[in-house]
Every structure is written in C-alpha cells, then in structure tokens.
Amino acid sequence: MQLFVIPFPVVDPVAFSIGPVSVRWYGLAYLAGILAGWLYGRRIVSRADLWNGNPPMTVRQADDFLLWITLGIVVGGRLGFVLFYEPSFFWQNPSQIPAIWNGGMSFHGGLLGVVTAVYLFARAQGINPLSLGDIASAATPFGLFFGRIANFINSEVYGRPTDVPWAMVFPGVDDLPRHPSQLYEAALEGVVLFIILRVATHYYKELNRPGTVFGLFLIFYGIFRSVIEEVAREPHPGHPLDIGILTPGMAYSIPMFLIGVWLIWRARRKAALAA
C-alpha cells in the first residue's frame, strides 16, 4: 500500500507572456541547453592544452556552428518524434507538426539532426567531423538536463506506476503514483554523463583521439536510457517496438551503443597505427 506520495509541483507551462505572445518553460529549457552547450563548446575549443596545442577549429567557427546545431536539434528532434512515435496522429493533423511548444521532441531524432549538422558544417569548413562531433557530444548533456526538466514541468514522458516513497501523481495522466523518471534521466543523462565526458576530455585528453568522446557519449547515453526505460519510464503507448522487455527508447539506443563501441575501437586503432 502506498503510504506517502510527493505532491507534483504544478508549474504553469507558460513562463511569461508579452501581449499575445506566450513564452513557455519548454522553449526556455531548450534555449538554456543550447546556449550553455555553445558556451562550453567555445571553452573547449579555446583550450589548446586539451588538443596538444592544435585545436581543430577556431572559436569563430564554433560561433558559426551555433545556428547549424540549433536547426539540427529542433528540426531533427521534432521530425524524429513525428516519425518514430506519432506518425498516424501527425498524418491526420499535419498542422500540429511545427507545434513544438506543446512538447513532443525525440532525442534520437535530434541526434540524427545534430549528426547531419556536424557532417555538413565540417565538410563546409574543412574540419574533421569526428573532432566536431566530440565537441558537440561533450556539450550535449546541458541540453539533455534542461530538456528533461522541461519534460517534468510538462508532465510528459512520465514514469511507471510504483510504490517508492518519492512517487508522484502526474496531472492529466491518472491517479496512480509514478516514478518521476524525467528527474532520473536529468540526473543520469545530464549530470552523470557530463562528468564522464568531462573526465575524458580534461583528464584523459581523449579529444586527441577523434571519435572517442562521441563514442563514449553514445555508449553511456544508450546504457542510461535503456536502464531508465526498463525500470522506471512508462513506454510509449501502442508503439510497435514495445515488445516484452524491449521499449522504443531501448530499441533506438541499441544501435547507438554499438556505433559508440566501434568509434572508440576505431579511434584507438588509428592512434596505435600512428604511434
């Protein structure tokens, strides 16, 4: 029997309004994540000591990349949600596709959008795309953290029913106490993943083996997402990949894990051959 349930801290999804324009916390969270990631990425590029004295790009190029990666996150994240999770709904309601202020962004779609932006910008600027991918990966946990907080405020992608002492009843869902899985993901994907990548970039100097930091990001995100999906997060209802212990998030994360392992193997092999 559930003896105690933490009240859900209901927050108005609209942060403030200016005349007819409403600014939502969801949009502010994405803005905060993108800006924090950009500033951190600039800092990494400016630290020549992290690159054995030879950064792969300039701070000016990092500034120019901000627009590219923003488009990759927003367009990829939204199209990923439309195609991976709710294709039938948006086929019938195409006018709702641009309505990102109502929630509905896919990390895996956003990842594909960012990878596309990284590749195209690197090709255009003559930058090693793996090095640019390493920088983007090191900065991504900021966006993941704020994005999960936005999910929590929106009472979306909530957890499975549970009797843990910190369970919450999410408004607009049902009366069952549930895991606040958004907060678990904010902690793992945002805080813990940032620490892991920070140690890799600043202590082990893995930026000098292009693809390693990107590979670590893919591996640990895939692990964290799969663990949360298995034990705490409510699967997307009616999704064809919700089969037994498999969930859509796990299915989309397995290729990430495998690619991450390959990237690290490839980076270490190239470094060994160059030694």
C-alpha positions in Angstrom: 0.0 0.0 0.0 1.3 3.5 -0.9 1.7 5.4 2.4 3.1 8.6 1.0 3.1 10.4 -2.3 5.0 13.6 -3.0 2.7 16.2 -4.4 3.5 17.1 -8.0 4.9 20.6 -8.1 2.5 22.0 -10.6 4.2 24.7 -12.7 2.4 26.8 -15.3 3.9 25.7 -18.6 3.8 29.4 -19.6 6.8 31.2 -18.1 5.5 34.6 -19.0 3.5 36.5 -21.7 4.2 39.6 -23.6 0.9 40.7 -25.1 -0.4 37.9 -27.3 2.9 36.0 -27.2 3.4 33.3 -24.5 6.9 32.1 -23.7 6.8 28.5 -22.3 9.3 26.9 -20.0 9.7 24.1 -22.6 11.2 26.6 -25.1 13.3 28.3 -22.4 14.7 25.0 -21.4 15.8 24.2 -24.9 17.3 27.8 -25.2 19.2 27.3 -22.0 20.6 24.0 -23.0 21.7 25.2 -26.4 23.3 28.4 -25.0 25.1 26.6 -22.2 26.3 23.9 -24.6 27.6 26.6 -27.0 29.5 28.4 -24.3 31.0 25.2 -23.1 31.9 24.1 -26.6 33.6 27.5 -27.1 35.6 27.0 -24.0 36.8 23.5 -25.1 37.9 24.9 -28.5 39.8 27.8 -26.8 41.8 25.4 -24.6 44.7 24.5 -26.8 46.1 22.3 -24.0 43.2 19.9 -24.5 44.3 19.4 -28.1 48.0 19.0 -27.7 48.3 22.6 -28.8 46.3 22.3 -32.1 42.5 22.7 -31.8 40.7 21.5 -34.9 38.7 24.7 -35.3 38.5 28.3 -34.2 36.2 30.0 -31.6 34.8 31.9 -34.5 33.8 28.7 -36.3 32.3 27.4 -33.0 30.1 30.6 -33.0 29.1 30.0 -36.6 28.2 26.4 -35.8 25.6 27.5 -33.2 22.9 28.1 -35.9 23.6 24.8 -37.6 23.3 22.7 -34.4 20.2 24.6 -33.3 18.5 23.7 -36.5 19.7 20.1 -36.2 18.3 19.8 -32.7 14.9 21.4 -33.4 14.2 20.0 -36.8 15.6 16.6 -36.1 14.0 16.3 -32.7 10.6 17.2 -34.0 10.7 15.1 -37.1 12.0 12.2 -35.0 9.1 12.5 -32.7 6.7 12.7 -35.6 8.2 9.7 -37.5 9.3 7.5 -34.6 6.4 7.9 -32.1 3.3 9.5 -33.5 3.2 9.1 -37.3 -0.5 8.3 -37.6 -1.5 11.3 -35.4 0.6 13.8 -37.4 -0.5 12.3 -40.7 -4.1 13.2 -39.7 -3.0 16.5 -38.1 -0.1 17.9 -40.2 -0.7 21.4 -38.9 0.5 20.2 -35.5 3.9 19.2 -36.7 5.5 22.7 -36.0 3.8 23.0 -32.6 6.9 22.1 -30.6 5.8 24.4 -27.8 3.3 21.7 -26.8 6.1 19.2 -26.2 7.0 16.2 -28.3 10.7 16.1 -29.2 12.7 12.9 -29.8 16.2 12.7 -28.6 17.1 10.1 -31.2 15.7 12.3 -34.0 17.6 15.3 -32.5 20.8 13.2 -32.5 20.3 12.4 -36.2 19.7 16.1 -36.8 22.9 17.1 -35.0 25.0 14.4 -36.7 23.8 15.8 -40.1 24.6 19.4 -39.0 28.1 18.3 -37.8 28.8 16.5 -41.0 27.7 19.3 -43.3 29.4 22.1 -41.3 32.6 20.1 -41.0 32.7 19.5 -44.7 32.0 23.1 -45.5 34.7 24.4 -43.1 37.4 21.7 -43.7 37.1 20.4 -40.1 37.5 16.7 -39.0 33.8 15.8 -38.5 34.8 13.4 -35.7 36.5 16.1 -33.8 33.5 18.4 -34.2 31.3 15.5 -33.1 33.4 15.1 -30.0 32.9 18.8 -29.1 29.2 18.6 -29.7 28.9 15.5 -27.6 30.8 17.0 -24.7 28.4 19.9 -24.7 25.2 17.9 -25.2 24.5 17.0 -21.5 23.4 20.6 -20.8 20.6 20.3 -23.3 19.6 16.8 -22.0 19.4 18.1 -18.5 17.2 21.1 -19.3 15.2 19.1 -21.7 14.3 16.5 -19.1 13.4 19.3 -16.6 11.0 20.6 -19.3 9.5 17.2 -19.7 8.9 17.1 -15.9 7.2 20.6 -16.0 5.1 19.5 -18.9 4.1 16.2 -17.1 5.2 14.2 -20.1 7.3 11.1 -20.6 6.4 10.2 -17.1 7.4 7.0 -15.2 5.8 3.7 -14.5 3.4 3.1 -11.5 5.4 2.5 -8.3 5.2 2.5 -4.5 8.6 4.1 -3.9 8.4 6.9 -1.2 9.1 9.7 -3.8 6.4 8.6 -6.2 4.2 11.4 -7.7 0.8 11.6 -9.3 1.2 13.4 -12.6 -1.7 15.7 -13.5 -3.6 14.8 -16.6 -2.4 11.2 -16.6 -4.2 9.2 -13.9 -4.4 8.8 -10.1 -1.5 6.3 -9.9 1.7 7.2 -8.1 4.5 7.1 -10.6 8.3 7.3 -10.9 9.4 10.9 -11.7 11.5 9.3 -14.4 12.2 12.7 -16.1 14.3 13.6 -13.0 16.2 10.3 -13.1 17.0 11.0 -16.7 18.1 14.6 -16.0 20.5 13.2 -13.3 21.9 10.4 -15.5 21.9 11.9 -19.0 22.6 15.5 -17.8 24.8 15.4 -14.7 26.5 11.9 -14.7 27.1 11.9 -18.4 28.6 15.4 -18.3 31.0 14.2 -15.5 32.1 11.1 -17.5 32.8 13.2 -20.7 34.5 15.9 -18.7 36.9 13.4 -17.2 37.5 12.0 -20.7 38.2 15.5 -22.3 40.1 17.2 -19.4 41.8 14.4 -17.5 42.5 11.7 -20.2 42.7 14.2 -23.1 40.6 12.0 -25.3 39.9 14.8 -27.7 43.2 13.9 -29.3 41.7 10.6 -30.5 38.9 11.9 -32.7 35.7 10.0 -32.2 36.4 8.7 -28.7 34.3 11.3 -26.8 31.4 10.9 -29.3 31.7 7.1 -28.8 31.6 7.5 -25.0 28.6 9.7 -25.3 26.7 7.1 -27.5 27.6 4.2 -25.2 26.7 5.8 -21.9 23.6 7.6 -23.1 22.4 4.2 -24.6 23.1 2.5 -21.2 21.4 5.2 -19.1 18.4 5.5 -21.4 17.9 1.7 -21.5 18.1 1.3 -17.7 15.6 4.0 -17.1 13.3 2.7 -19.8 13.5 -0.8 -18.3 12.9 0.1 -14.6 11.2 3.4 -14.4 9.8 5.1 -17.6 6.4 4.3 -19.0 6.7 3.0 -22.5 5.1 5.0 -25.4 1.6 3.5 -25.6 0.8 1.4 -28.5 4.2 1.6 -30.1 5.1 -1.4 -32.3 8.6 -1.6 -30.6 7.1 -2.0 -27.2 7.6 -5.8 -27.1 8.2 -7.7 -23.8 11.1 -6.0 -22.0 12.0 -4.1 -25.2 10.8 -0.5 -25.4 11.1 2.0 -28.3 13.8 4.0 -26.4 15.8 0.9 -25.9 15.4 -0.2 -29.5 16.6 3.1 -30.7 19.5 3.1 -28.2 21.0 -0.3 -29.1 22.5 1.0 -32.4 23.9 4.0 -30.6 25.7 1.7 -28.2 27.2 -0.4 -31.0 28.3 2.6 -33.0 29.9 4.0 -29.9 31.9 0.9 -29.3 33.0 0.9 -33.0 34.0 4.6 -32.8 36.2 4.0 -29.7 37.8 0.9 -31.3 38.5 2.8 -34.5 40.0 5.8 -32.7 42.3 3.6 -30.6 43.3 1.6 -33.6 44.2 4.7 -35.6 46.2 6.1 -32.7 48.1 2.8 -32.3 48.9 2.7 -36.0 50.2 6.3 -35.9 52.4 5.7 -32.8 
